[in-house]
Amino acid sequence: MKTLPDYPYSFAELQKRIATINIQPLQSFPSEKQAIRLALDCIDLTTLEGIDNSAKIEQLCNNAIQFNTAAVCVFPVFVKQAKLLLKDTPIKVATVAGAFPHGQSPIDLKVAEVEYAVAQGADEIDMVISRGLFLEKKYNIVFNEIEAIKKACQHAHLKVILETGELIEPELVFKASMLAMYAGADFIKTSTGKIPINATPDAFLVMLDAIQLYNNETKRQVGVKPAGGITDITTTLLYLKIFENTLNTSLLSNRFLRFGASKLASHLYHSFEN
């Protein structure tokens, strides 16, 4: 594994950058309505609750078709059902696997769950790193786990969840981002949505800085997914502004940007339709 680089910005400097970006108009869209449509196109419509059942998955998929979202995200046991419901659409089926949401299981069990999800037909795998190992600076172990899960994904894209709300410091978010990409992540994702602190603009900006550095080094483009806590249009537009001020605006599509913001989807849809 390559040495993880240091992050050049303090938290205060991040806040200044975000404040400057926030007062700027959106550059990539002729209207706010078109920005809302793009955001809706980038949503992974998700249900990850203990009460999930076949009826709830059917409703989720119907909503995804109505809203024209990028993907649905469900538990592995519902992947086959979701694939059938979405078979005539471009909507992807994502699933969480690899000891979601804690990451605290042996690697062979994590890999087995990923292999099961892929066999069920998953297009995308959302895994979460072991923050305990990462915070102990056992970077090689975390790297090797991501690499093993990436191999188990076969054709499926891998989103690596950092759980930035538990890493807190920009330096740690940056290092975790670089580690995940070095290990083969196709996307890096902020959060599981299962802890009090989920996606934040500062964590998102740190991750975009990491993506830019990684792309400069390798010429491989990695996507990003802020997830959890994004509930209104104003915040959504801020994330779009941060993206377009940090990465190439040609990357503004669901190929490289996703939102884990299911509660937002209906609001965006009705705002766009009206």
Protein Blocks (a to p, Z undefined) as FASTA:
>chain_A
ZZddddfbdfklmmmmmmmmmmpccfkbcbfklmmmmmmmmpccddddfkbcfklmmmmm
mmmmmnopabdcddfklmmmmmmmmmmpcbdcdddehhiaklpacfklmmmmmmmmmmno
pabdcddddfklmmnopmklmmmmmmmmmmmnmmaccdddeklmlnopamlmmmmmmmmm
mnopabdcfbeolafblcdfklmmmmmmmmmmmmmmnopacddddeehiabfklmmmmmm
mmmmmmcfklgcfklgccddfklmmmmmmmmmZZ
